[in-house]
């Protein structure tokens, strides 16, 4: 049985840190650009925004 991806939401950017909202956490988690990029293209996370799912086509 395949695990379902965790549904997360990018809620903002503070200087060089990305603020990501995880379910069941009240405070967004701040990550650097490298980790954000890894999460964005990972099958373990599904980024959502107010209009739907974020397109995660890998550049290149």
Secondary structure, 3 states (H helix, E strand, C coil): CCCCCEEEEEEEEECCEEEEEECCCCCCEEEEHHHHHHHHCCCCEEEEECCEECCCCCCC
